Amino acid sequence: MQAAPVRAIAVPTLGDAIRGIESLLIRGARRNAWTAVLEDRRRAQDRVETEHVLEAVATRTPQAT
């Protein structure tokens, strides 16, 4: 009878575990950072549109009634 081959299982080290957790956190941080960038761009566009409206209202001449 032949014995079944033994397979070695790599036991993760503390460093491997920390790197895994760090990877997850960084991935989430990148997603949050990109969401913040998109939100800043949207707010900037809103400010520009508001400026245009305010300038248009300020330069409009009053109409005689």
Phi and psi in degrees as a GROMACS rama.xvg file:
@    title "Ramachandran Plot"
@    xaxis  label "Phi"
@    yaxis  label "Psi"
@TYPE xy
-105.198  140.984  GLN-2
-78.3857  146.54  ALA-3
-66.223  143.199  ALA-4
-63.6973  142.288  PRO-5
-91.4688  130.663  VAL-6
-102.243  132.289  ARG-7
-86.0327  131.988  ALA-8
-109.071  123.603  ILE-9
-74.5848  125.276  ALA-10
-89.9717  122.153  VAL-11
-64.5963  141.359  PRO-12
-87.1628  171.446  THR-13
-61.0213  -39.0069  LEU-14
-61.6052  -40.7561  GLY-15
-62.2928  -42.2717  ASP-16
-64.0486  -43.2685  ALA-17
-65.2039  -41.7503  ILE-18
-62.2817  -37.8625  ARG-19
-64.2431  -45.3189  GLY-20
-64.9638  -43.2043  ILE-21
-59.7388  -41.2696  GLU-22
-60.408  -44.4262  SER-23
-63.1727  -42.8288  LEU-24
-65.9111  -41.5098  LEU-25
-66.1972  -39.8279  ILE-26
-59.8254  -43.7716  ARG-27
-66.3074  -38.0438  GLY-28
-65.9588  -40.5161  ALA-29
-62.0765  -42.9584  ARG-30
-62.6326  -43.4496  ARG-31
-65.3361  -38.9562  ASN-32
-64.8283  -42.6702  ALA-33
-66.2612  -38.9954  TRP-34
-61.4448  -40.2591  THR-35
-65.3732  -39.3991  ALA-36
-62.5187  -45.8554  VAL-37
-63.2138  -39.6027  LEU-38
-65.5382  -40.9553  GLU-39
-62.2247  -41.6739  ASP-40
-63.1432  -40.6333  ARG-41
-64.3402  -43.5752  ARG-42
-64.4376  -38.6244  ARG-43
-63.104  -42.7708  ALA-44
-63.5738  -40.7355  GLN-45
-61.3935  -40.8562  ASP-46
-63.3451  -41.6744  ARG-47
-63.5639  -45.4854  VAL-48
-62.2342  -40.3829  GLU-49
-65.0541  -40.8033  THR-50
-58.7406  -44.4826  GLU-51
-61.8983  -41.9263  HIS-52
-65.4651  -44.8629  VAL-53
-64.3449  -39.442  LEU-54
-64.9565  -40.4263  GLU-55
-64.2306  -40.7628  ALA-56
-69.1659  -39.3845  VAL-57
-69.4672  -32.3842  ALA-58
-90.6332  -6.96287  THR-59
-73.0358  134.808  ARG-60
-84.2696  143.504  THR-61
-65.9694  140.086  PRO-62
-92.1798  142.007  GLN-63
-73.2453  138.086  ALA-64
